[in-house]
């Protein structure tokens, strides 16, 4: 089974429309999606937990997924903060994970380009897909490119034209089909590329 464990962003939990749309869309594309709430969201607190707490929670979800489907292929990722925590785990060498999907990577707080959240990224060895809005105030694609150039991992940056940090392109109902197609295709490609090594 091909699975993506998808973590939410800082301001909204697993039931946010974006998370639901992603889960449903990827499921329709043959990917089993697991979503969850970090502890602070479960406890209805507005301020996110510290990184070690978020990382431990994420690790427990990964462990549960591995136990439920020992032969499956697991990718991890998330929206904004959730994607950043997924990259933390990848940099720490989390086991049993095939790659990372970051949707709107929060490179820095809005208006504070000097406060970069990139120190751990060069330690990642897993394949990474970053889907970034062209107008993301947490880090534009142009701001990300020199950071990604310092990484030795296989990194793909997919830019969503006219989109902001939420990957929305203007007001009103949003269609994420193009983004979901990119995610599904990338995950399938990485599984195919890894297959010979797994069989040897």
C-alpha positions as CSV (number, residue, x, y, z in Angstrom):
1,X,0.0,0.0,0.0
2,X,1.2,3.5,-0.9
3,X,0.6,5.9,2.0
4,X,1.1,9.5,2.8
5,X,1.0,10.7,6.4
6,X,-0.1,14.3,6.1
7,X,0.2,16.7,9.1
8,X,-1.7,19.9,9.4
9,X,-0.4,23.5,9.6
10,X,-0.1,25.6,12.8
11,X,-3.6,27.3,12.7
12,X,-5.9,24.5,11.7
13,X,-6.3,20.8,12.3
14,X,-7.0,17.7,10.3
15,X,-10.6,18.7,9.5
16,X,-9.6,22.0,7.7
17,X,-11.1,22.0,4.2
18,X,-7.6,22.0,2.6
19,X,-6.6,18.9,4.5
20,X,-9.9,17.2,3.7
21,X,-9.6,18.1,0.0
22,X,-6.0,16.8,-0.2
23,X,-6.9,13.5,1.6
24,X,-9.9,12.9,-0.6
25,X,-8.1,13.8,-3.8
26,X,-5.1,11.7,-3.1
27,X,-7.3,8.8,-2.1
28,X,-9.0,9.0,-5.4
29,X,-5.6,8.8,-7.0
30,X,-4.8,5.5,-5.2
31,X,-2.9,6.9,-2.2
32,X,-4.0,6.0,1.3
33,X,-3.8,9.2,3.3
34,X,-3.4,9.3,7.1
35,X,-4.2,12.6,8.9
36,X,-3.9,13.4,12.6
37,X,-4.0,16.3,15.0
38,X,-0.9,17.3,17.0
39,X,-1.4,17.4,20.8
40,X,-2.1,21.1,21.1
41,X,-4.9,20.8,18.5
42,X,-6.4,17.8,20.3
43,X,-6.4,19.9,23.5
44,X,-7.9,22.9,21.7
45,X,-5.0,25.1,22.4
46,X,-4.0,27.8,19.9
47,X,-0.3,27.8,20.4
48,X,1.6,24.9,18.8
49,X,3.7,22.6,20.9
50,X,7.4,22.8,20.9
51,X,9.2,20.9,18.0
52,X,10.2,17.9,20.1
53,X,6.6,17.3,21.1
54,X,5.4,17.6,17.5
55,X,8.1,15.3,16.3
56,X,7.3,12.6,18.8
57,X,3.6,12.7,17.9
58,X,4.5,12.4,14.2
59,X,6.8,9.5,15.0
60,X,4.1,7.7,16.8
61,X,1.8,8.0,13.8
62,X,4.5,6.7,11.6
63,X,5.1,3.7,13.9
64,X,1.3,2.9,13.9
65,X,1.2,3.1,10.1
66,X,4.2,0.7,9.8
67,X,2.6,-1.8,12.2
68,X,-0.7,-1.7,10.4
69,X,0.9,-2.3,7.0
70,X,4.4,-3.7,7.4
71,X,5.0,-4.1,3.7
72,X,3.6,-0.7,2.6
73,X,5.5,2.3,1.4
74,X,5.2,5.4,3.6
75,X,5.8,9.0,2.7
76,X,5.4,11.8,5.3
77,X,4.5,15.5,4.8
78,X,2.2,18.2,5.7
79,X,0.9,21.7,5.2
80,X,3.3,24.5,6.4
81,X,4.3,23.6,9.9
82,X,3.3,20.0,9.4
83,X,5.6,19.8,6.4
84,X,8.4,21.4,8.3
85,X,8.2,18.9,11.1
86,X,8.2,16.1,8.5
87,X,11.5,17.6,7.2
88,X,12.8,17.6,10.8
89,X,12.2,13.8,11.0
90,X,13.8,13.2,7.7
91,X,16.9,15.2,8.7
92,X,17.0,13.1,11.9
93,X,17.0,9.9,9.8
94,X,13.5,8.6,10.6
95,X,13.3,4.9,9.5
96,X,10.7,3.4,7.2
97,X,10.0,6.5,5.2
98,X,10.4,6.8,1.4
99,X,10.2,10.6,1.0
100,X,8.8,13.9,2.2
101,X,6.0,16.1,0.7
102,X,6.0,19.7,2.0
103,X,3.0,21.9,1.0
104,X,3.9,25.5,1.5
105,X,7.2,25.2,3.3
106,X,7.5,28.0,5.9
107,X,11.0,29.1,5.2
108,X,10.6,32.2,7.4
109,X,7.9,34.1,9.2
110,X,6.1,36.7,7.0
111,X,8.1,39.9,6.8
112,X,11.1,38.3,8.5
113,X,13.3,36.9,5.8
114,X,16.3,36.8,8.1
115,X,14.7,34.2,10.4
116,X,15.3,31.2,8.2
117,X,14.2,27.7,9.1
118,X,16.7,25.9,6.9
119,X,19.5,24.7,9.2
120,X,18.4,21.1,9.1
121,X,17.6,20.8,5.5
122,X,21.1,19.8,4.2
123,X,20.9,16.8,6.6
124,X,18.0,15.3,4.7
125,X,18.9,12.2,2.5
126,X,15.3,11.3,1.5
127,X,13.6,12.5,-1.7
128,X,11.7,15.7,-1.1
129,X,8.9,17.4,-3.0
130,X,8.1,21.0,-2.1
131,X,4.9,22.6,-3.5
132,X,5.2,26.3,-3.1
133,X,2.9,29.2,-4.0
134,X,4.4,31.8,-6.3
135,X,3.3,34.5,-3.8
136,X,4.0,32.7,-0.5
137,X,4.8,35.3,2.1
138,X,6.5,32.5,4.2
139,X,9.1,32.1,1.5
140,X,8.8,32.5,-2.2
141,X,10.2,30.0,-4.7
142,X,13.0,32.4,-5.4
143,X,13.9,32.5,-1.7
144,X,13.8,28.7,-1.5
145,X,16.0,28.0,-4.5
146,X,19.4,28.9,-3.0
147,X,18.5,27.0,0.2
148,X,17.6,23.9,-1.8
149,X,20.7,24.2,-3.9
150,X,22.7,23.5,-0.7
151,X,20.9,20.2,-0.2
152,X,22.3,16.9,-1.5
153,X,19.0,15.1,-1.4
154,X,16.8,14.6,-4.4
155,X,14.6,17.7,-4.2
156,X,11.8,18.8,-6.5
157,X,10.3,22.3,-6.2
158,X,6.9,22.7,-7.8
159,X,5.7,26.2,-8.1
160,X,2.0,27.0,-8.1
161,X,1.4,30.1,-10.2
162,X,-0.3,33.0,-8.5
163,X,-0.8,31.0,-5.3
164,X,-0.3,32.2,-1.7
165,X,0.9,30.2,1.3
166,X,-2.4,28.3,1.4
167,X,-1.9,27.4,-2.2
168,X,-5.0,29.3,-3.0
169,X,-5.2,31.3,-6.2
170,X,-7.6,34.1,-5.5
171,X,-10.8,34.0,-3.5
172,X,-13.7,31.6,-3.8
173,X,-13.7,27.8,-4.2
174,X,-10.3,26.3,-4.9
175,X,-9.4,23.4,-7.2
176,X,-6.2,21.6,-6.2
177,X,-6.3,18.9,-8.9
178,X,-3.1,20.0,-10.5
179,X,-1.3,20.0,-7.1
180,X,-2.6,16.6,-6.3
181,X,-1.6,15.2,-9.7
182,X,1.9,16.4,-9.0
183,X,2.0,14.8,-5.6
184,X,0.6,11.5,-6.8
185,X,2.9,11.3,-9.8
186,X,6.0,12.2,-7.8
187,X,5.2,9.6,-5.1
188,X,4.6,6.9,-7.7
189,X,7.9,7.8,-9.5
190,X,9.9,7.6,-6.3
191,X,8.4,4.1,-5.6
192,X,9.4,2.9,-9.1
193,X,12.9,4.3,-8.8
194,X,13.4,2.6,-5.5
195,X,12.0,-0.7,-6.5
196,X,15.3,-2.3,-8.0
197,X,17.2,-1.4,-4.8
198,X,14.5,-2.9,-2.6
199,X,14.5,-6.1,-4.6
200,X,18.3,-6.6,-4.6
